[in-house]
Amino acid sequence: MSENKSLYSVTPLIESKTIQNVFYKMECDQPSFSFKIRGMEKLCRYHLEKGVKRFVASSGGNAGYSLAYVGQQLGLEVSVIVPSTTTSFMIDKIKSLGAKVEINGDVWDEANIRALEIADKTGAVFVSPFDDPLLWDGHSTLIDECKIQMKKPDRLVVSVGGGGLLCGIIEGLKRNQWFDVKITTVETRGAASFYESWHAQKIIELKEINTIANTLGAKRITEKALSHAKDFQVTPLLVSDDEAVKATQLFYKETSKKVEPACGAALSIPYMHPEHFDENERVLVIACGGANV
């Protein structure tokens, strides 16, 4: 495959058939099934231009899968360190793309420590799943596409894990002069690192992660997510695991697309909590996807 051809897709933006004034940015249609490919491609190409071809990542699943996909396409050597909560289904998917997989720790944070150690010993590029300006720059391209695909929304709804997607979205909103778009962030109650940090106005590290939406499971968000979010009108919300899962079922019924509970967190707001929208608001929901379905 040509190394110059973009690996991520310009994803569709569709209007909901069942909820008025709601639009979905279909990142679930990416070749790696999630938005993560945008940032991973940006990061890998940056380092590849400098002659580096070895990469090691910590991941709960989707970041590692997207890195493995990009690595396969660009001829890179990829290792992914995952926590024990990662499903065998997801581990097999990452391995199927030629990446090495190592299981370390019970949560992502422990896998991350191991990935840093390996990068330090081997000279490989360490790849965070969410905490890197290159990732944010890559993710921001989805807003560039939305600018072309729709009128400016009044509100944007997005799931938050470590905060990488949120950082990219905010960078994209700023670049496109969409400063007055309200942002609703959504997490499950067992992974509320942004919610707790926002209300404390400082980074709060959770004691544990306890959610079915394990790809949201970072004990602490990147500091940039908190500082970036202060430039916008942000409403952090929490939903239950059951609501996140139910939303994935409703989304499948409506669109025939399968997504993870992590994506279902954001989808649950228009489906089950329309009280959080003002009447006649145009709402953009980031259907961030997920390969672990």
C-alpha positions as CSV (number, residue, x, y, z in Angstrom):
1,M,0.0,0.0,0.0
2,S,1.2,3.5,-0.8
3,E,2.6,5.2,2.3
4,N,1.2,8.5,1.1
5,K,-2.5,7.5,1.0
6,S,-4.5,8.4,4.1
7,L,-5.4,5.4,6.2
8,Y,-8.3,6.9,8.0
9,S,-11.6,7.5,6.3
10,V,-13.7,10.6,5.9
11,T,-16.7,9.2,7.9
12,P,-20.3,9.9,7.1
13,L,-22.5,12.2,9.2
14,I,-26.0,11.0,9.3
15,E,-29.2,12.5,10.8
16,S,-31.0,10.3,13.3
17,K,-34.2,8.7,11.9
18,T,-35.7,8.5,15.4
19,I,-34.6,11.6,17.3
20,Q,-35.2,15.1,15.9
21,N,-32.2,17.4,15.4
22,V,-29.7,14.7,16.3
23,F,-26.8,13.9,14.0
24,Y,-24.2,11.1,14.3
25,K,-20.6,11.4,13.2
26,M,-20.0,7.8,12.3
27,E,-16.5,7.1,13.5
28,C,-17.5,3.5,13.9
29,D,-17.1,3.3,10.1
30,Q,-13.3,3.8,10.3
31,P,-11.2,0.9,9.0
32,S,-10.2,0.2,12.6
33,F,-13.8,0.7,13.8
34,S,-13.0,3.8,16.0
35,F,-11.8,7.4,15.8
36,K,-8.4,6.3,17.3
37,I,-7.0,5.6,13.8
38,R,-6.9,9.4,13.1
39,G,-4.4,10.2,15.9
40,M,-2.5,7.0,15.4
41,E,-1.8,7.7,11.8
42,K,-0.7,11.2,12.5
43,L,1.7,10.0,15.3
44,C,3.1,7.1,13.3
45,R,3.7,9.1,10.1
46,Y,5.5,11.8,12.2
47,H,7.9,9.4,13.7
48,L,8.3,7.3,10.5
49,E,9.5,10.4,8.7
50,K,12.3,10.5,11.3
51,G,13.2,7.0,10.5
52,V,11.6,5.3,13.5
53,K,9.7,2.0,12.9
54,R,9.3,0.5,16.4
55,F,6.3,1.5,18.5
56,V,5.0,0.3,21.8
57,A,1.6,1.2,23.2
58,S,-0.5,0.8,26.3
59,S,-4.1,0.2,25.5
60,G,-7.4,-1.1,26.8
61,G,-8.1,-2.2,23.2
62,N,-9.0,0.4,20.6
63,A,-5.8,2.5,20.6
64,G,-3.8,-0.7,20.3
65,Y,-5.9,-2.0,17.5
66,S,-5.7,1.2,15.6
67,L,-2.0,1.4,16.1
68,A,-1.6,-2.2,14.9
69,Y,-3.7,-1.4,11.8
70,V,-1.6,1.6,11.0
71,G,1.6,-0.4,11.7
72,Q,0.5,-3.1,9.4
73,Q,-0.2,-0.7,6.6
74,L,3.0,1.3,7.0
75,G,5.4,-1.7,7.7
76,L,6.0,-0.8,11.4
77,E,7.0,-3.1,14.3
78,V,4.2,-2.7,17.0
79,S,3.9,-4.1,20.5
80,V,0.7,-3.5,22.6
81,I,0.6,-3.9,26.3
82,V,-2.9,-4.5,27.6
83,P,-4.4,-5.0,31.1
84,S,-6.0,-8.3,32.1
85,T,-9.5,-6.8,31.6
86,T,-8.9,-6.8,27.9
87,T,-11.0,-9.5,26.2
88,S,-9.4,-12.4,24.4
89,F,-11.5,-11.3,21.4
90,M,-9.8,-8.0,21.3
91,I,-6.3,-9.4,22.0
92,D,-6.8,-11.8,19.0
93,K,-7.9,-8.9,16.8
94,I,-4.8,-7.0,17.6
95,K,-2.6,-10.0,17.0
96,S,-4.3,-10.7,13.7
97,L,-2.8,-7.4,12.4
98,G,0.7,-8.6,13.1
99,A,1.3,-6.8,16.4
100,K,2.8,-8.4,19.5
101,V,0.6,-8.4,22.6
102,E,1.6,-8.6,26.3
103,I,-0.8,-8.7,29.2
104,N,0.3,-6.7,32.3
105,G,-1.7,-5.5,35.3
106,D,-5.3,-5.3,36.1
107,V,-6.1,-1.9,34.8
108,W,-4.7,0.3,31.9
109,D,-2.6,2.4,34.2
110,E,-0.5,-0.7,35.1
111,A,-0.1,-1.7,31.5
112,N,1.0,1.9,30.8
113,I,3.9,1.6,33.3
114,R,5.1,-1.6,31.5
115,A,4.9,0.0,28.1
116,L,7.0,3.0,29.3
117,E,9.6,0.5,30.6
118,I,9.8,-1.3,27.3
119,A,10.1,1.9,25.3
120,D,12.9,3.1,27.6
121,K,14.8,-0.2,27.2
122,T,14.3,-0.7,23.5
123,G,14.3,2.8,22.1
124,A,10.8,2.3,20.6
125,V,8.4,5.2,20.4
126,F,6.0,5.1,23.4
127,V,2.5,5.6,22.2
128,S,-0.1,6.8,24.8
129,P,-3.7,6.0,23.9
130,F,-4.8,9.5,24.6
131,D,-2.0,11.8,26.0
132,D,0.0,13.1,23.0
133,P,-0.5,16.4,21.0
134,L,0.0,14.4,17.8
135,L,-3.0,12.2,18.7
136,W,-5.1,15.3,19.4
137,D,-4.1,16.9,16.1
138,G,-5.2,13.8,14.3
139,H,-8.5,13.5,16.1
140,S,-9.3,17.1,15.4
141,T,-9.8,16.3,11.7
142,L,-13.2,14.9,12.4
143,I,-14.4,18.4,13.2
144,D,-13.0,19.7,10.0
145,E,-15.2,17.1,8.2
146,C,-18.2,18.1,10.3
147,K,-17.7,21.7,9.3
148,I,-18.2,20.6,5.7
149,Q,-21.0,18.1,6.4
150,M,-23.4,20.1,8.5
151,K,-24.4,23.5,9.8
152,K,-22.8,24.4,13.1
153,P,-24.4,22.3,15.9
154,D,-25.6,23.9,19.1
155,R,-24.3,21.1,21.2
156,L,-21.7,18.3,20.8
157,V,-22.0,15.0,22.9
158,V,-18.9,12.9,23.4
159,S,-17.8,10.0,25.5
160,V,-14.6,10.7,27.6
161,G,-12.0,8.1,28.7
162,G,-8.5,9.5,29.1
163,G,-9.5,12.7,27.3
164,G,-7.7,12.4,24.0
165,L,-10.8,12.6,21.8
166,L,-12.0,15.6,23.8
167,C,-8.7,17.4,23.3
168,G,-8.9,16.7,19.6
169,I,-12.5,17.9,19.3
170,I,-11.8,21.1,21.2
171,E,-8.8,21.8,18.9
172,G,-11.0,21.2,15.9
173,L,-13.8,23.5,17.3
174,K,-11.3,26.3,17.9
175,R,-9.7,25.9,14.4
176,N,-13.1,26.1,12.7
177,Q,-14.3,29.0,14.9
178,W,-17.1,27.0,16.5
179,F,-16.4,28.6,19.9
180,D,-20.0,28.7,21.1
181,V,-20.8,25.0,20.6
182,K,-21.8,23.6,24.0
183,I,-20.1,20.3,25.0
184,T,-21.7,17.5,26.9
185,T,-19.2,14.9,28.1
186,V,-20.4,11.5,29.1
187,E,-18.8,8.7,31.2
188,T,-20.1,5.7,33.0
189,R,-20.2,6.0,36.8
190,G,-17.4,3.5,37.3
191,A,-15.0,5.5,35.1
192,A,-15.8,9.1,36.1
193,S,-12.3,10.6,35.9
194,F,-13.2,13.7,33.9
195,Y,-16.5,14.2,35.8
196,E,-14.6,14.2,39.2
197,S,-11.8,16.4,37.9
198,W,-14.1,18.9,36.3
199,H,-16.1,19.5,39.5
200,A,-12.9,19.7,41.6
201,Q,-11.2,21.9,38.9
202,K,-8.1,19.8,39.3
203,I,-6.9,16.3,38.2
204,I,-8.5,13.7,40.4
205,E,-7.2,10.1,40.2
206,L,-9.8,7.5,40.7
207,K,-9.0,4.7,43.2
208,E,-10.4,2.0,40.8
209,I,-12.2,1.4,37.5
210,N,-15.5,-0.5,37.7
211,T,-17.4,-0.4,34.4
212,I,-18.4,-2.6,31.5
213,A,-17.1,0.2,29.3
214,N,-13.5,-0.7,30.0
215,T,-12.1,1.4,27.2
216,L,-13.2,4.4,29.2
217,G,-11.1,3.1,32.1
218,A,-8.3,5.6,32.8
219,K,-7.9,6.4,36.4
220,R,-6.9,10.0,35.5
221,I,-7.4,12.1,32.4
222,T,-4.8,14.1,30.6
223,E,-4.3,17.5,32.1
224,K,-4.8,19.1,28.7
225,A,-8.4,17.9,28.6
226,L,-9.3,19.8,31.7
227,S,-7.5,23.0,30.7
228,H,-8.9,22.8,27.1
229,A,-12.5,22.3,28.4
230,K,-12.4,25.5,30.4
231,D,-12.6,27.4,27.2
232,F,-16.1,26.0,26.4
233,Q,-19.4,25.6,28.1
234,V,-19.1,22.0,29.3
235,T,-21.7,19.8,31.0
236,P,-20.2,16.6,32.4
237,L,-22.8,13.7,32.8
238,L,-22.7,10.2,34.2
239,V,-24.7,7.2,33.0
240,S,-25.0,3.7,34.2
241,D,-23.5,0.7,32.5
242,D,-27.0,-0.6,31.7
243,E,-27.8,2.7,29.9
244,A,-24.6,2.6,27.9
245,V,-25.3,-1.0,26.8
246,K,-29.0,-0.2,26.0
247,A,-27.9,2.7,23.9
248,T,-25.6,0.4,21.8
249,Q,-28.7,-1.8,21.2
250,L,-30.9,1.2,20.2
251,F,-28.1,2.5,17.9
252,Y,-27.8,-0.9,16.2
253,K,-31.6,-1.0,15.7
254,E,-31.5,2.4,14.1
255,T,-28.3,2.2,12.1
256,S,-27.3,-1.5,11.9
257,K,-23.9,-0.5,13.3
258,K,-22.3,-2.2,16.3
259,V,-20.4,-0.1,18.8
260,E,-18.9,-0.6,22.3
261,P,-20.5,0.5,25.6
262,A,-17.9,3.2,25.7
263,C,-19.5,4.7,22.7
264,G,-22.9,3.9,24.1
265,A,-22.3,6.3,26.9
266,A,-22.6,9.3,24.6
267,L,-25.4,7.7,22.6
268,S,-27.4,7.2,25.7
269,I,-28.0,10.9,26.2
270,P,-30.2,11.5,23.1
271,Y,-31.8,8.1,23.4
272,M,-32.6,8.2,27.1
273,H,-31.9,11.6,28.5
274,P,-33.3,14.2,26.1
275,E,-34.0,16.5,29.1
276,H,-30.3,17.5,28.9
277,F,-31.0,19.2,25.5
278,D,-32.7,22.6,25.0
279,E,-35.6,22.6,22.7
280,N,-34.7,22.8,19.0
281,E,-31.0,22.4,19.7
282,R,-29.0,20.8,16.8
283,V,-27.0,18.1,18.5
284,L,-23.9,16.4,17.1
285,V,-23.1,13.1,18.8
286,I,-19.7,11.5,18.2
287,A,-20.3,7.8,17.5
288,C,-16.7,7.0,18.4
289,G,-17.2,3.3,17.7
290,G,-15.0,0.6,19.2
291,A,-13.8,-2.8,17.9
292,N,-14.6,-4.8,21.0
293,V,-18.2,-5.7,20.1
